[in-house]
């Protein structure tokens, strides 16, 4: 198998568990190094490499390139009938030509037309054997891709009258259908030919990430099942309607003419006379010849050879291989750097890339593993390593497809024990974090206990997590014990984390104590995605317990140090919501609130929710009579946040108005006028508020006439004008304005009208105009009945009432203007959502 990784096109069935000696290993390495130094054939530059994409202007198929087809409509639905999953496709105008085939447990239903597909919702609980459903499409074809987690077989029926195609996936294998004729190449110049009597057309899909083209022959009727075949340049996929090929080599010529599919290659193709048996034992390992008993001593011997001054690259490679078999990733990586310095071209060898990728995996450099292993295909062992590296990264930050990990037990068992246990630890970590009982069952419960002591703690944690039962609180005792063994180890941190989550789930811990322990735990393990997961969970618990002031700094640090994962999990949005929820509280501490506003206002949303936060913070400052500071916060907010939205001008107007009010309360009438001049496009109540505020500013500047002229004819503005006259003891002018308000037939608020009538009577009482008072009594007695000012009204309009001037002045109903302005900063804002 050591050679199998070096020559990745060899049939895996041939490579299963070979007996390779140490000398064979070294000879193989020497041959690979000779290949690196051999000159390339002159014709290579004219051919496409395996990794080069196909040239769009030179279609490989023998079928002429057609114009883009009009799309058909299809409705995809699934139902369960016992153990059978029934997939139905309904079409508007007849059933197109189609094909049904699979790659392992992934089933394709390919249509020979571009398709607008409508999929009816399905639920994983109803179809546990299906992990996901994807689609492939281009301008000429469409395919559904259904991922099963077990082996199934299709039973295909279609009804042209009902325009429906049905595929029943179950355990019964159907052998009926049109016969298939396959002619395999016997000589290099021969082509591969497959004849299908029911064939109608061919379609193809663009290269996948492994640069394999999916070429499909669609049919009008069933054919006999076609078993999967493996060739060096292409594969035949297991097919039940039509046939599908995976084409790996770019220089293949392939065509479909008159029910015959043909594949050939200039210079001849490799050959495979027999199909790969579906039940064949494909388990193999580059460590099949590894002897764990002799490996340590051989490693020392090879290292001495390298140190003596007579080094060979083959010895360096052999030593790396020995180190990896012992699970020594750091030593292997160090030696790899030295060897690569002598022979940079080693990076071209699949075997070398396999060793480098495995070394990165053993050193927990999971992000670097794909850089080495993604270029190696058709090697289950290498695929296993890649999947483990990806799963360890994904499980902490996004949903992970666990189905592949479940398939690698036998591959892992073919590895040396030290390597096997080290890689199993990674898989167990994934199972613990995801609480995937299938993974824990396979790799903990159904696997031998670790041989090496350093691998035992994580195994014990995995076993403890597997045995957790919310109905039995005592089932967490093992986790508690593990968490106390070595508080600085990753296994203990995982145990403590899972233990606290279990206690929370079973409500066996006080939230305050839980959060305190979680906060301590996040400082106990730093630097990788486990720290991120603990921080993310703690932030979530802070939010649930309404401890937003603690959630905010935690989220900010988490986003700073784990930027990519935080944005994937939408932590910035969670942080913004924490800020909103904090300011929606009834009475947070004043100093804390101002501090949080100062530190986190930059993340406030640029909409009414952000405005509500700003309003609450400035209300506090204004109520403390810190008007200048309130204006400063409002100005900063206006400059930095109010930038977008359909109601942008209205939001700006409200902020400018608050700045104007704070300025007049801070005795800065000129600033108030400046801010009022920035308000535009106003209507309704705001018109009155601005006019009155402008009038008051002029009064503060000793410009009484301008104050009077700035007021309009609305009842509110006229009432304020009368108040100015009254304040200047201009009783006649004040009475005239009050009279006008009181006599309006409509459009006057009852409160303004009531106050105007009382103040009108007060003016006439001061002027001692008894006739006018009698008229007021006659005209407004009915309106004033049972109102708050009725008693004062009756007192003032009583003939010959004996009241002093000071007494009359004390009865004035004009509200304090300053008090009304301060009400602008009262905490009456609605909570933001």
N, C-alpha and C positions, 0 to 999 in steps of 0.2 A: 504493500500500500504506500510505502515511502515513495516509490516511483510513480504511483498513480497520481499523487499530487503534483509531481513535476510535469507529467504529461496528462493534462486534464481532459483530453478527448478520449482516453481509453474507456472502454465499456466498463461501468462500475461492477457488473456481474462478474467480470473476469478478475477484478481486483480484490474480491472479498477475502479478507484474512490470509494474505500470503505469508510464507515463511521466508523472511529476508535476513541474511546474515549481516554482521557489521561490515564485512568487506564489501558486500553488495551495496550497502548504503554509501560507503565512501566512493565506490566506483561510479555510482549513479551521480553523485555530486560532481565528480571529475568530468563526467560526460556533459553535464549541464554547463559547466564552466567552459568547456570546449565549444559548446554551441554559442555561447556569448561572444567568443573571439572569432568564430567562423565568419567569413565574408558573406554578405547577403547576395542571393541570386540576382542577376541583372534584371530579370523580369518582374521582381517583386514591386518595384516602384510603379509599375503599370497596373497593378491589381489593387482592388480595395482590400484593406485589412479587415479583420474580423470585427474590430471596434468602430469602423467607419460607417456612418449612416448611408443608406442607399441614395443614389443620385436621382432626384425627382424627375429630371428630364428624360430618363431612360427607364421606363417601366419594365419590370422583369417579366410580368405575365404576358402570355401570348395573346391575350384578349386586347383589342384596341382600346385606347383610353377614351372613355365616353364622357359626354358632358354631364354635369351634375344632375342626378335624378331627383324627381319630385318626391318629397317625403310622404310616407304613408303614416296613418295613425294606428297605434296599438295600445290596448289597455291590458296591463299586467295585474293578475290577481292570484292569490294562493288560498287554498283551504286544506284542512286535514281530514282524511278519511281513514280512521284507524291508525295504522303505522305508515300510511302512504301520504306523501306531500303532493298535492295536485296543483300544478302550475298551469294556468290558462291564459292564453293570449287571444284577445278578441280584436278583429280588424274590421274596417269599414267596407272594404271592397275586395274580398277574397283573401286567401292565405298565400303569402309570398313563398318562394323557394327558401328552404331553411336547412340548417344542420344542427345536430345535437352531439356533443362530444365532451370529454373531460380531460383535465390534467390533475391526476391524483383524485382528490375529493372536490375539486372545483369544476362545476358543470357549466357549459356554455350552451346557450340557445341563440344561434346566429341567424339573422334574417338578411336576405339578399337585396334589401332596399334600405336607404336612409329612413329613419323612423322617428316620429314624435311619440314618445312613450309616456303614458300615464300610469303611475304605479299606485295601487291601493295600499294603504297603510297595513303593515303586518307587525306582529309583536313577538319578540324573542321567547317569551314564556309559552306561546302557543306552538312555536316551531324551534324547540331547543337544539335540533340537529343542524340548524342553519346559523352561521355566525354573522354573515352579511350578504348583501346583494349589490353588485356593481354593474356598470354598463360600459361598453366600448362603442364608439361611433366614428364614422367618417362620412364623406360625401357619397359613398356608394353602398354602405352596409351598416348594420347595427347588431349588437350582441348583448344579451343578458349574461351576467356571470354570477352564479349562485355558489356561495362557499358553504359546503357541508362539512361537518366535523366527523363524519363516518362514511363508510362505503355504501353507496346506493346505486341502483340501476334504473334506467328510464323505460317507460312503456309509453309509446307515442301514438296519438290519434289526432286526426284533424277532420273538420267538417267544413267543406267549401260552401255549403248552403248557409250554414250558420256563421261562416267567416271566423272560425275558431280553431286554435291549435292547443292541444292539451298534452302535457308531459307529466306522467305519474312517476314520482321517484319513490322506489321501495326496494325490498330485498330480493325480488324475483328478477332473474336475468332472462330476457326475451331473445331467442335465437332466430326469429323469423325475419324474412326480408330478401331483397335482391342479392344474388351472389356477387362477390368481389374478386377480381383477378389482379394479382400482384406479380410483376416481373422484376426481380432484383438483379442488379448488375453483377455479371460474372467476370467481366473484364473492365479495365480502367476506362475504356472509351464508351462502355455501355451506359445507358441512362436507366434510372429507376422509373418504372411505369406502373400506374394503378388505373384499372378500368372499372368504372361504375356504370351499370346499365341505367340507373335511375338519376344520374347526374344531370344538372341543367345549367349551372353557371358557377363561376368562382369569384370570391371576394378576398381582400386581404386587409390587414390592419397594420399600422405603422409599428416600427420596432419598439419593443419594450425596453426597460432599463438595462437588460442584458443584450440588447441589439438583436433580438430574435423577432423575425417577421412571422405573424400568424396568418397562414394561407389556408382558406377554407373552400371546399367544394360543396355547394348547396344542391339539394335534391328535391324531387317531387314525391318520393315514396321511400319507405324504409329499406335499408340494406342490412345484410347480416352484420353482426358486430365485427369491428376491425380492432384487433389487439394492438396495444402500444408497441412500437418498434423503435429501437435506438440506432442511429447511424452517426458517424463522426460529424457529418455536416448538417444533419437535420434529424428530427423525430417525427414519427407518425403518432398522433394522439389517439387514445382509445375512443372510437367513434361508433355511433349507433344510427345516425341519419347523416348521410354524406360522410366526408372525411376531412380531417384537419391536420396540417403540418406546422411544425415549428422549424423555421429555416434559420440556421446560425451563420453560415458562411455567405458573405456578400457577393462572392463571385459565382454563386449558383445561378443556373438558367432554369427557370421553371415556367411551365405553360399548361393550359387546359384547352384541349381541342377535341371536339366530338367524343365526349364522355371519357377521355383519357387524360389523366394528370401525369406530367412527365417532369422529372428533375434530373439535371445533368450538370457537369462542371468541366470546364476546359482543363485538360490534363488528367481527368479521371477523378473519381470519388473514392473515399474509403468504403469499406464494405462491412456488413453485418448480416449474416445469413439467417440468424434466428432472432425472434423477438425477445425482449427482456421479460422474463417470467414475472408475473405480478406478485407472486409469493416468494421471489428470490430473496435470499439473505444478503442485503446490500451493506451490512455493517462492516466498516473498515476504518482503519486509523493509520496515520503516518507513524504512530507509535506502536504498531503491531509487533515490531522486533525489539521493543524497549524492555530491558530487564531492570526492574527497580532495585534488585539486590546488588548488581554489579555497577549500576550507573554512577554512584558517588565516587567509587575508585577510578572508573574509566574517565570520569570528568577531571579528576586530579591528574591522571596520566596525560591526557590530551592538553591540559593547561600547562603542564611542565614542558611539553613539546613546543608549545607556542612561546613560552618564556625563554627557552634555551637559545632562541635566535634563529631557528630554522622553521619559521611558521609557514603554513600552507592554508590557503583559503578553505580547502576542503576540511581541514582540521577545525577551523573556526566555525564553519557551518555545523559540523558534527557536534562540537561542544555546545552550541546554541540549542541544538536538538536535545542533547542530554539534559541541559539545564531545564528546558521546558517540560520534559517528561517528569522531572522532579518537582515541578511547580515553582521553580525559581525564576520568576519573571524579571526581577531587577538584574540579576546576573546575566540572563539571556539578552536583555536590552543593552546592557553595557558592552557585551561582547559583539553584539550586532553592530553597534556604532563603530567599533574598531575594525571589524571586517569590511563594513561598507566603505570606510575610508580607503582601504586598499583596492576595492573592486566596486566602484559606483554602479556598474552595469548590473549588479546583482538585483537591483530594483526591478529589472525586467522579468525575473524568474517568478512564476507562480509559487514555487516552493518557498523561496525567500520571503515573499510577501505574506505567505501563510505563517511563517515563523514570527515575523515582525508583528503581525496582527494579534497572534496569540500572546506574545510578550506584552503588548499594550493592554490586552484584556486582563492578564494576570497582575498587572501593575495598577489596575483600576483606572486606566486611561481610556475610558469607554468611548469618548468622542473621537479618538484617533483610530479606533479599530476599523471603521468603514474605509478609511483612507488606504488601508492595505488589502482588506478582504473583499471589497466590492468588485474587484476585477477578476475574481476567481469563480468559475461557474462549474456546475455539475459535480460538486464535491459536498456531500451531505455533512461531513465533519466541519468543514469551513463554514457552511451555512449555519450550523449549530452555534459556532462561536459568534458569528455576526448577529444572530438572533438574540443571544444572551446579552451582548453588549447593548443592543438597541433597547431591549426590554428593561434593563436596569436604569437606563436614562428615562424611558417613557413612563415607567410606573410612578415616578415622583411628580410628573407634571402634566400628563395627558393619558387618556384611555389607551390601554395596551392590548394588542391582539395576543392572547395567551395560548391560542390553539397550537401554534408551532412548538412552543416550549414543551407541551405535553407529549410531543412525538420524539423527543431526543433522549429518552432514558437509555435505550439500547446503545445509541452512539456514545453517550457519556460513559457507559459501563465498559466500552471497548478501550477507553483511555487508561493510562497508568493511574494508580490509586491516588497519588498526590495531586495530579492534575484534575482527576475526576472530582475529588472532594472540594478542591478550590473552586472549580466552575459550578459545582452543585451549590456552594454557598451563595453565589450570585443568584442562582435560580430561586433558592429558598428566600433570599431577601426580597425578590420580586413577589413571591407568594405571600410573605408576611405583610408587606405594605399594601398589597391589593386584596388581602384576605381571600385569595383564590384557593379554595379547599382542594380542587383537583390537583393543582401543582403541589401543594403541601402533602397531599395523600401519596402522590407518585414519588416525590423526591425525599420525603421524610418518613412517612409511615411505611411505604413499600420499598424502602432502600435500606441497605445495611448501615448501621451506625458508623460514624467516622472513625478512621484508624488514627489519624493525627490529632493531637490534643487541641491545636489551634483552630480546628474546624468544628469541635464539639459544641461550643457555646451557641453558635447560630443554629445548629441542628436542634439543640434543646429548646431554643426560643420558638423555632418553627413548629416543633411537636407540641409545645404549650399552647400556641395560637390555634393549632388545629383542634385541640381538645377544649377550647373555650365554649362555655354554654351559658347564655344569659340567665337561664332558669336555675343555674347552680353557681352562686357567687364564689364558692370555694374552688371552682375550676380555674380561677386566676391565681391560685396560690403559687403555682410553679413560676409564673411570670414575675410575681413579686420577689421570689427567691432569686431568680436570674438577674433582676434589676439591681440587686444589692451585692452581687458577687464581685464585680469589677466595674465600678461606676464610670470608669473612663473608656471602657471598650464599646465598640459599636453594638455588639450583641446585647450588652446590658442597657444601652441607650434605647435600642429597639424594644427590649423587654419592658422597660419603664414606660415608654411611650404607649405601647399596646395595653399595658396594665391600666394606665390613667384613662385611656379611651374606653376600656371595658368598664371601669368604675363609673364613668360618666354615663355610659349607656344603661347601666343597671341602677343608676341613681344611688350609688353607695359612697359618694364623696361629696363634701360640701364644695360648692363652686369656688368659693374664695380660696380654699386650700388647694383645689385642683389647679386653678390658674397660677397660684404661687409655685407649685411644683413644675408646671409646664414652663413657666418663665425661667426657673432654675435649669431645667432640662435643655433649653435651647442654647444656653451658654456652655453646656457640657460637651457638645459635639459641634465642631465648627468646620466649615469649608466645603461641604459637598451637599448633594441634594437631600440628604436626610435632615440637615439643618434647615433647609428650605421647607421641607414638609412639616417639621415641627413648628416653625414660625407661621406657616400658613394656617395650620390647625389652631394655634394659639390665637391668631388674629380672628379667626372665625368664632372661637369661644368668647373672646372679648366682645365681639359684636352681639352675640346671643345674650350675653349678660349685661348689655348696655354700658359697657366700660369703654366708651369711645375715645376718651382722652388717652388711654393706654394703647388702644388699637392703632391710633394714628402714627406715633413714632415707630412702632413695630413694623407697620406696613411700609413706611418710608424706607427703613433700613433694608427690609426684605427686597423691595423693588430695586434698590440701589445695587445690591450685591448679587441678585439673581434676576437680572433684567429680563432675559429671554423667557424664562419660566413664568415670571410674574405676569408678563403681558399675555402669555398663552392662557393663564388661569384668570385673567382680568382682575388682577389685584389693584391696578390703578383705579378702576371703577369702584372697587370695594372701598378703597381709601377715600374716594370722593363721597361715597355714601356714608361713611363713618363721620365725615365732617358735617354733612347735612343733618344726620341723626343727632350729632352732638348739639347743634344749635337748635334743634327741635325740642330739646329737653326744657322743662318748665323753669327751673332755677339752678343752672350750673353756677359754680363759684365765679365771682366777678373777675378776679385776677386771672384765674385759669382760663376763662373764656377769652379775655383780651389776649392772653399769651397764645392761645391756639389760633385765634384769628390772625394774629401777627405772623405766626409761623406757617400757616397752611392756607391762607387766603388765595395763594396762587393756584391751588387745585380746585377752588370753588367752580362750579359749572357756570358758564357764561349764559345764564338765563335767570328766570325769576327765582329759582332755588338759590343761586348765588347771591342775588339781590337780598333775599330774606336773611341770609347769613350776615351780610354787610349791615343791614338795618338793625339787627339785634345787637351787633357789636357797637355800633355808633349810638344806639339808644342808651347803652350803659354809660358811655362817655358824656353824653348830653345830660343824663340824669345826675351825673357827678359835677355838672356845670363845667366840664372840660370841652368847651365848644370849639376852641381852636384845634384841639387834637381830633375831634370828631370830623371837622372839615378836612383835615389832613388825610384821614383814612378814606373819606369819601372821594377826595380828589385822586388818591392813588388807585382806588378801585375803578374809578371812571377811566383813568388812563390805561390801566392794564387789563381790565376784564370785559368791559362793555363794548364788544366789537362786532357782534353778529346777532341775527334773529330778525324775524319779521316785525317785531314790536320794539326795535332798537331805539327809535326816537322817544317813544313813550317811557322806556326805562331810563334814558338819559334825562328826560324832563323831571322824573321823580327824584333822581339823585341831585340834580341842580337845585330843585326846590328845597330838599333837605339841607343842602349846603347854604342856601339863602337863609333858611330859618335859623340854623345854627349861628350864622353870622350876625343876624339881628339880635339874637339872644346874647351873643357875645359883645354886643354894642359896637358892631362894625357895619353901619347901614350902607356905606359906600360899597363894601364887598358884597353885601346883599343885593344891591342893584345890579352889580356886574354879573352875578350868577343868574339873576332873573332874566337878564338880557340874552342868556344862552338857551332859554327855553323857547321851543317852537312847536307849532302845530298842536295847539292845546284846545280843549273843549270841556264843557260841563263844569263840575265843581272846581276844577283846577283854575279856570278863568277867574272865578271870584277870589280864590286863595291868593293867586299871584297879584291881582290888582290891589287887594287889601294889604298884602305884604309890601308892595311897592309904595303904597300910600304911607304906610307906617315908617318906611325908610326915609321918605322925604320929611316927615314930621321930625324924625330924630336929627335930620340935617337942618332943622329950623326953616323948612320950605313948605309952609302951611298951604299956600295957594296951589303949589304943584301937587301937594298931597291930595287936595280936594279935586283938582282937575284930572288926576290919574284914575279917579273912580268912575265907573260906568253907571248904567241905569238899572242893573239887576237889584232885587230887594236886598241881597246880602251887602252889595257894595254901597247902596243908598243908606242902609242902616249904619255902616261904618262912617259914611260921610256925616250923618247926623251925630254920631258919637264924637267926631272931631269938633263940630259946632258946639256940642254940649260941653266938651272939655274946655273950650275957649269962652264959655258962658255966653255964647251967642244964641240965647234962648229962642228968639223968633225964628232964625234960620233953622235951628234944630227942630222946632215944632213943625215948621213947614215940611221938612223932609219926612218926619215921623208920620205926619198927616197923610202924605202921599202914599207911604207904604201901607198904612192901615186901611186906606180906602180902595186899594187895588182889589179888583173882583176875583182875580185868580193868579196863580203862579207864585204865591207867597207861602212859605212854610208857616204853620201855625205858631211855632215858637217865636219866629221873627216878628210875626204880626202881633202876638201877645206882648212881647217886649216893647215893640214900637208904641202900642196903645198906652202902656203904663208910663213909658218915658214921655209920651205926648202929654199925658195928664200932669206929669211932674213939671214939665216946662210951663204949662199954663198956671199951675199952682205957684211956681216961682214968680211968674209975671202977674199973679193975682187977677187973672182974667176969668171972672166967675161965669160970664156968658159962654165963653169957650169951653169951660169945664162942664157946664150943663149940656152943651152939645155933645161933648165926648161921652158923658154919662148916657145920654139918650141913644146915641148911635152905636155904642159898643157894649152896652150892659149885657145884652143877650149873648154876645160872643165870649165875654169874659166870665160868664157864669160857670162855676165849678172848675175853674182853672187855677193854677198855682198862684197867679198874681191877682186873683179876684179881690182878696182882702185889701191889698194895697190900692187897687183901682178904686174900690168903694170909698176908702179913706180919703184919697186925693180928690175925688169928685163930690164929696159931701159939701153942701153950701156953707160958706163962711167957716171952713175948718181952721182951727187955730194951731198952726204948725210953724215952728221956727225954720229959718232958711237952712240951718245946719241939719235939722231933722229931715227936711225935704231932700237935701242932697244925699243923705244916707239911704234914701229909698230908690236911688237910680238903679235901673236894671241892666245897665251896660256891663257886660262881662269884662274881666281883666284880659286885655289883649295878650299879655305875657303868658298868662295861664293857658290861653287857647293855643299859643305857639308851642308851649312845652308839651302839650298833648300830642303834637306831631311825633315826639320821641317816646311816647308811652308804648309799652310792649304789647301791642294788639295785632301784630302780624300773624298770619296763618302759617302753620307748620309747612315746611317744604317737604316734598315727597321724593 
